[in-house]
Amino acid sequence: MHHLFTGRQVADRLSAAASALIAAAVAVGVRAAADASAAYASARQARKSG
């Protein structure tokens, strides 16, 4: 029984780690998209005024 419990713990930890990695990847992706969007907007603005 003890082995099954620790195996379950390991699985839970791996699952939590995967969730954290996915959340971090999503956050990075959102931030990159926001940066790209801002850069695009400023480039359009510069082209308009220039």
Secondary structure as the mmCIF struct_conf table of DSSP 4:
data_model
#
loop_
_struct_conf.conf_type_id
_struct_conf.id
_struct_conf.beg_label_comp_id
_struct_conf.beg_label_asym_id
_struct_conf.beg_label_seq_id
_struct_conf.end_label_comp_id
_struct_conf.end_label_asym_id
_struct_conf.end_label_seq_id
HELX_RH_AL_P HELX_RH_AL_P1 HIS A 2 SER A 49
#
